[in-house]
Every structure is written in structure tokens, then in C-alpha cells.
Amino acid sequence: MKQKSIVKNYLYNTIWNILKIIFPLITFPYVTRILGPEMLGKVYFADSFMGYFIMFAMLGIPIYGLREIAKCRDNQEVLSKTVNEILLINLFSMLIAVGLFFISFKTINKIQTDKLLFLILFPNLILTIFSLDWFYKGIEDFKFITIRNIFFKVVSIVLLFIIVREKSDYLKYAFLIVIATSGSFIINFLNLRKYVVINFRGLNLKQHLKPILIIFATTVSIGIYIKLDSVMLGFLAGDYYVGLYNASIKINRIILALVTSFGVVLIPRLSHLIKNKQINDFKKYIGKSFDFVLMLSIPCVVLMIFLSENIILLLSGHQFHEAVLSMQIIAPIILLIGLSNILGIQILIPFNKEKFVLYSVSIGAIINFSLNLFLIPLYQHNGAAIATLIAEFAVTIIQFIFVSHVLKFKFLKMNRLIYLFLAIVLIPLILLIKQINMSLTLGMFITGTVYFVIYFLILYLTKDEFLYKTVFNKFIRRMKYV
């Protein structure tokens, strides 16, 4: 299969990630003002709870499948066989997850109070079998993923403004989540026939079970502390605080998607390099990934902390003002998750060291659960934010230790320390601009723009190793041929 260009893949992935920033900026202010903290909290609680069953149905396949497809994409026969084997395993896991969901549906009182809401979200569980993003990422077809995602996202946004008009429309909003999340999955399956023949005869499922289960255990641990905050808030504090908490982490997740976008593109290429023992090339790509994450995430963390009130009031309104502190507390996870994404997903998993990722995230999940149990009753959504921050910090440190035993790699470099130094030195600039009497929108736009322009200008003038030598020089070379 023809090898795709990393530049083009990154372009498509960046387009999608930029749109993932723009779309919520269009929809979230509308949804928060229409539904309010409590109704929005109901939907987020149900979606987070349903996420556990979806996680079980996926069984770690999104990560494992991507890696295996990247390894065999050049052999059509092996590719088809591998896809069929993974699909069949996915079918079995989905059916078990459906059974577990209906047991919970019948026995948990909080679900019974909103039965229709959970049933509306149920198709997200059934359609996991058709997800197949792991296949398209494995063959590096980011163009198809991007175009498909944009189409269904636009449809869901148009419908949002048409049918969600008052608080009682929270069920309709849940239905739109299904369209935005799973609407494209059937298209995935239909398009799959261009690449492979679906045939479930003569398969060897056993070879996949052990690595899939290890990655699944890792995914469960990750899923616990990603979704546990909202679920435990729902049980221990109520839907109102779920709504506040999700308002505080919404922008955080949007920025995270941009910060980790470079790594998503690299995963199939990194797996391919490891298979072919091209370790020096592997280190080169990992180095660029570290530079990208640190260069972008550190200033984003600083801006999130100092502009949190503007962001909450602008995007969610005054009824969500209590979410400001939790947004400030949780801002550093942009950096922490960006780093752990490189350490775990880009280094340990391509090296077949899934068990190390499992160990780290399991410890993180235990820390998060324990702290949530203690902090949520005392501090509600702020307690959940503290628990998540500590858990993410622990995971990142543990993964650094594991990676040091797998790959000899120099992390502390001068240009990476400069990113931190610059981001901190420019803080007075933020405080100065905030003293100017401006509207929320204008103030946030000017502050962010001036801060980033000066930040990147200084990096360019000092000929930063990544920005100047990798990004700018490559751009100039390409422009010569236009």
C-alpha cells in the first residue's frame, strides 16, 4: 500500500482538530445557556456512564488495531485477515457490553430516573463495531477520516440550532451526540470493502487476545479517570456539579485535541519504524513530538489559568461562574496528558510495552478514585479537578521512569526549557492587557493574540530548533516549488 505523506496527514488532522475547536466555540455557548448546569449535567452524566460500556465494547482495539494495521498494511492478504480477526473479536466484546448495560439499566436507580436518556444514547454502544478509525489511521488515510467527520459534525450542529430550543430539549441534545459521535461509523464499514474482503473463515483469534486484553486493561484504567469524575460527581454531588465540571474541562479537551494531533499522525509511522528497527528515525520523530507538545501546551496552560473567568463567562454564561476555579486547577493537564500521550502511546505501545502503560494508568486510576471519594463530598467539582490533576501528574512521572528503561532519549534540552521560561516571563503582559477596559470577547481575543504573537516571534528570532529549523524552513522549501 502506498505510504502517505506525514505532512498531508498532519494537514488533514490539523484541519479536523482546528474545526473541533471552532465547532464547540459555536455550539457550547448556545447549549449551556439553553440547557443550564443541571440539564447539561444529566446528559454528560449519562454519556460518561455509557462511556464505560462503550469502552468495554471497544476492548482496546482502537490502539491495538492501529498498531497492527500499520505493521501489515503493505501485505494485502495479511491485512484482510488481520482486519477480519479484529472485527470478530470486536463483535463478541460489543455483545457482552450490551448485556452488561441492560443489567445495569434494570438495577441502578439513578439510571431508572432517566431511562429514556440512556436509551437514546444506546446506539453509540451498538455502533462501536463499525467504528474502524483504527483501520483508517493504520493505513494513514486521514483525508477520509477528516472529510467524514466534518460532514456529520456539520449535520449535528445544524440540527442543534433547529431542534434544541429549551431546557426540556436535553433528550434531543443527547440524540445529536449520537449523530455526531457514531453517525459516520456505518460509512466506515461500507468504505472498508475498498480495502479488504470480509470473510470470517480460517481466522486465528487467539494471537490477538493477550495484547488486546493488556491494552484493554490500560484503556479501562485511562477511561476510569477520564470519565470517573463526571460519574462520581453525579452520584456523590448531583447533576448540577457535573454540568459545572464539564464546563470547566470543555476548553481543556478542545486544546488537548490540538496538542495531541501531531502524535495521532505519527503513531502508525512509529510502529512501522520499530518493526523495521529504524531506531534513529524513531527518536527523530519522538523528539519533534516532544518539541511540538511543549511549545504549544505550556503557553496554553498559562493562558487558561489567567483567562479562565473570561472563557467561562463568554462560553457558558454567569450561571456557570462557579466553574472558574476548577478550570484553573485542571489547566496543567494539557501539558501532562500531552507528555503522557508521547510516553505511553507513541513510545511504549509501539515497542510492545503495553504492560508498562497499564501499570502507570492503573496507579493513576486508583489515585483518582481514592481522591475523588474524599474530595468530591468536600469540594464538589473543584475536588474532582484536584483529583484529576494529581492522578495525571502521577501517570506522567511513572511513564517517564518506564520509558527511561526502554529508550535512551534526551528530554531536557535548552529549547524546551525556553518554552517554559518564555511562557512565564510573558505573564505580566497578560495582566497588563487585562487592565484595559474591554468586552469579554475582545479582551480574550487581544490577550491571546498578543501573547502568542510575541511568544512565537521571540522563538523565531532566537531560531528555535523546532519552530525555525523544522517548521519554518520546511515551509520555505516547499514554497519554492509552488
Rosetta blueprint (number, residue, H / E / L):
1 M L
2 K L
3 Q L
4 K L
5 S L
6 I H
7 V H
8 K H
9 N H
10 Y H
11 L H
12 Y H
13 N H
14 T H
15 I H
16 W H
17 N H
18 I H
19 L H
20 K H
21 I H
22 I H
23 F H
24 P H
25 L H
26 I H
27 T H
28 F H
29 P H
30 Y H
31 V H
32 T H
33 R H
34 I H
35 L H
36 G H
37 P H
38 E H
39 M H
40 L H
41 G H
42 K H
43 V H
44 Y H
45 F H
46 A H
47 D H
48 S H
49 F H
50 M H
51 G H
52 Y H
53 F H
54 I H
55 M H
56 F H
57 A H
58 M H
59 L L
60 G L
61 I H
62 P H
63 I H
64 Y H
65 G H
66 L H
67 R H
68 E H
69 I H
70 A H
71 K H
72 C H
73 R L
74 D L
75 N L
76 Q H
77 E H
78 V H
79 L H
80 S H
81 K H
82 T H
83 V H
84 N H
85 E H
86 I H
87 L H
88 L H
89 I H
90 N H
91 L H
92 F H
93 S H
94 M H
95 L H
96 I H
97 A H
98 V H
99 G H
100 L H
101 F H
102 F H
103 I H
104 S H
105 F H
106 K H
107 T H
108 I L
109 N H
110 K H
111 I H
112 Q H
113 T L
114 D L
115 K H
116 L H
117 L H
118 F H
119 L H
120 I H
121 L H
122 F L
123 P H
124 N H
125 L H
126 I H
127 L H
128 T H
129 I H
130 F H
131 S L
132 L L
133 D H
134 W H
135 F H
136 Y H
137 K H
138 G H
139 I L
140 E L
141 D L
142 F H
143 K H
144 F H
145 I H
146 T H
147 I H
148 R H
149 N H
150 I H
151 F H
152 F H
153 K H
154 V H
155 V H
156 S H
157 I H
158 V H
159 L H
160 L H
161 F H
162 I H
163 I H
164 V L
165 R L
166 E L
167 K H
168 S H
169 D H
170 Y H
171 L H
172 K H
173 Y H
174 A H
175 F H
176 L H
177 I H
178 V H
179 I H
180 A H
181 T H
182 S H
183 G L
184 S L
185 F H
186 I H
187 I H
188 N H
189 F H
190 L H
191 N H
192 L H
193 R L
194 K L
195 Y L
196 V L
197 V L
198 I L
199 N L
200 F L
201 R L
202 G L
203 L L
204 N L
205 L L
206 K H
207 Q H
208 H H
209 L H
210 K H
211 P H
212 I H
213 L H
214 I H
215 I H
216 F H
217 A H
218 T H
219 T H
220 V H
221 S H
222 I H
223 G H
224 I H
225 Y H
226 I H
227 K H
228 L H
229 D H
230 S H
231 V H
232 M H
233 L H
234 G H
235 F H
236 L H
237 A L
238 G L
239 D H
240 Y H
241 Y H
242 V H
243 G H
244 L H
245 Y H
246 N H
247 A H
248 S H
249 I H
250 K H
251 I H
252 N H
253 R H
254 I H
255 I H
256 L H
257 A H
258 L H
259 V H
260 T L
261 S H
262 F H
263 G H
264 V H
265 V H
266 L H
267 I H
268 P H
269 R H
270 L H
271 S H
272 H H
273 L H
274 I H
275 K H
276 N L
277 K L
278 Q L
279 I H
280 N H
281 D H
282 F H
283 K H
284 K H
285 Y H
286 I H
287 G H
288 K H
289 S H
290 F H
291 D H
292 F H
293 V H
294 L H
295 M H
296 L H
297 S H
298 I H
299 P H
300 C H
301 V H
302 V H
303 L H
304 M H
305 I H
306 F H
307 L L
308 S H
309 E H
310 N H
311 I H
312 I H
313 L H
314 L H
315 L H
316 S L
317 G L
318 H H
319 Q H
320 F H
321 H H
322 E H
323 A H
324 V H
325 L H
326 S H
327 M H
328 Q H
329 I H
330 I H
331 A L
332 P L
333 I H
334 I H
335 L H
336 L H
337 I H
338 G H
339 L H
340 S H
341 N H
342 I H
343 L H
344 G H
345 I H
346 Q H
347 I H
348 L H
349 I L
350 P L
351 F L
352 N L
353 K L
354 E H
355 K H
356 F H
357 V H
358 L H
359 Y H
360 S H
361 V H
362 S H
363 I H
364 G H
365 A H
366 I H
367 I H
368 N H
369 F H
370 S H
371 L H
372 N H
373 L H
374 F H
375 L H
376 I H
377 P H
378 L H
379 Y H
380 Q H
381 H H
382 N H
383 G H
384 A H
385 A H
386 I H
387 A H
388 T H
389 L H
390 I H
391 A H
392 E H
393 F H
394 A H
395 V H
396 T H
397 I H
398 I H
399 Q H
400 F H
401 I H
402 F H
403 V H
404 S H
405 H H
406 V H
407 L L
408 K L
409 F L
410 K L
411 F L
412 L L
413 K L
414 M H
415 N H
416 R H
417 L H
418 I H
419 Y H
420 L H
421 F H
422 L H
423 A H
424 I H
425 V H
426 L L
427 I H
428 P H
429 L H
430 I H
431 L H
432 L H
433 I H
434 K H
435 Q L
436 I L
437 N L
438 M L
439 S L
440 L H
441 T H
442 L H
443 G H
444 M H
445 F H
446 I H
447 T H
448 G H
449 T H
450 V H
451 Y H
452 F H
453 V H
454 I H
455 Y H
456 F H
457 L H
458 I H
459 L H
460 Y H
461 L H
462 T L
463 K L
464 D L
465 E H
466 F H
467 L H
468 Y H
469 K H
470 T H
471 V H
472 F H
473 N H
474 K H
475 F H
476 I H
477 R H
478 R H
479 M H
480 K L
481 Y L
482 V L
